[in-house]
Amino acid sequence: MSGDEPQRITFSKKVDKDGRMVVPKEHRQALTIDGREALVEFEAKKITYLDEDDGGDE
Protein backbone atom coordinates (compact mmCIF):
# COMPACT_ATOMS: atom_id res chain seq x y z
CA MET A 1 0.00 0.00 0.00
CA SER A 2 1.47 3.37 -0.96
CA GLY A 3 1.81 6.23 1.53
CA ASP A 4 -0.84 8.28 -0.32
CA GLU A 5 -3.47 5.54 -0.35
CA PRO A 6 -5.87 5.72 2.63
CA GLN A 7 -6.07 2.64 4.83
CA ARG A 8 -9.47 0.89 4.83
CA ILE A 9 -10.85 -0.84 7.89
CA THR A 10 -14.25 -2.53 7.84
CA PHE A 11 -16.27 -2.87 11.03
CA SER A 12 -19.86 -2.82 12.21
CA LYS A 13 -20.85 -0.60 15.09
CA LYS A 14 -24.00 0.10 17.09
CA VAL A 15 -25.52 3.56 16.57
CA ASP A 16 -27.44 4.97 19.53
CA LYS A 17 -30.94 6.48 19.39
CA ASP A 18 -29.41 9.92 18.75
CA GLY A 19 -27.53 8.61 15.70
CA ARG A 20 -24.12 8.60 17.40
CA MET A 21 -21.43 5.98 17.19
CA VAL A 22 -17.95 5.66 18.62
CA VAL A 23 -14.98 4.55 16.56
CA PRO A 24 -13.20 1.94 18.70
CA LYS A 25 -9.72 2.82 19.96
CA GLU A 26 -8.06 -0.03 18.05
CA HIS A 27 -9.57 1.28 14.78
CA ARG A 28 -8.49 4.86 15.57
CA GLN A 29 -4.98 3.57 16.24
CA ALA A 30 -4.93 1.49 13.04
CA LEU A 31 -6.01 4.55 11.04
CA THR A 32 -3.32 6.60 12.85
CA ILE A 33 -5.93 9.13 14.04
CA ASP A 34 -5.91 8.31 17.76
CA GLY A 35 -5.49 11.57 19.69
CA ARG A 36 -5.79 13.75 16.58
CA GLU A 37 -8.55 15.55 14.73
CA ALA A 38 -9.23 13.92 11.39
CA LEU A 39 -11.81 13.67 8.64
CA VAL A 40 -12.79 10.03 8.16
CA GLU A 41 -14.99 8.83 5.32
CA PHE A 42 -17.62 6.22 6.15
CA GLU A 43 -19.80 4.17 3.84
CA ALA A 44 -22.79 3.04 5.84
CA LYS A 45 -25.40 0.35 5.30
CA LYS A 46 -28.16 -0.41 7.80
CA ILE A 47 -27.96 -4.03 8.75
CA THR A 48 -30.75 -4.40 11.30
CA TYR A 49 -32.63 -2.55 14.00
CA LEU A 50 -31.73 -3.68 17.50
CA ASP A 51 -35.02 -2.56 19.10
CA GLU A 52 -37.36 -4.79 17.05
CA ASP A 53 -38.08 -8.45 17.66
CA ASP A 54 -38.21 -9.41 13.97
CA GLY A 55 -34.92 -7.72 13.05
CA GLY A 56 -36.67 -4.87 11.22
CA ASP A 57 -34.63 -5.20 8.03
CA GLU A 58 -37.41 -4.08 5.74
N, C-alpha and C positions, 0 to 999 in steps of 0.2 A: 504494500500500500504506500503510495507516495505521500510526502509531507503535506501536500495541498488538498488531498482527498479527505473529506470528513469521515470519521469513524462512525459506523452504524451499529447500534445495539438494539435488539428487539426485546421487548418485555411487555407484559400485561400488568395493569395497575388499576386498583380500585379508585373510582372517582366518587367523592362524597356528594351529599345532596346539594351542596352549593357549587358543584362543578369543579372542585379543586382536587388535585392529585399531588403527590410528593414523589420526586425522582429519588429513588433509593441511593444511599451514599456510595455503594459499590459501582453504580452506573455513573454517578457524577465523577467518581475517581477515574473510571475507565475512559470517560469522555474528556478527561483533564480539565473539568470545570469546577471541581470541588473547591469551595472557598473563593470563587471568582464570579463576577457577573458575566453572563453569556446569553446569547440568543441561540436557542436550540429548536430545531425544526422537528415537529411531530407529525406523523401520519396516523390518524386515529380511525378505528373501526369499532362500533359497539358490538360487543360479543353477547352479552346477556344483562338483564336487570337482576340485581341481587335481592330486590324487595318483592319479587313476585314468585309465587309457588310454581308456576308452569315454565319459568325461565324467561318469559316475556320477549322472546326474540323477534316476534312479528309485530 
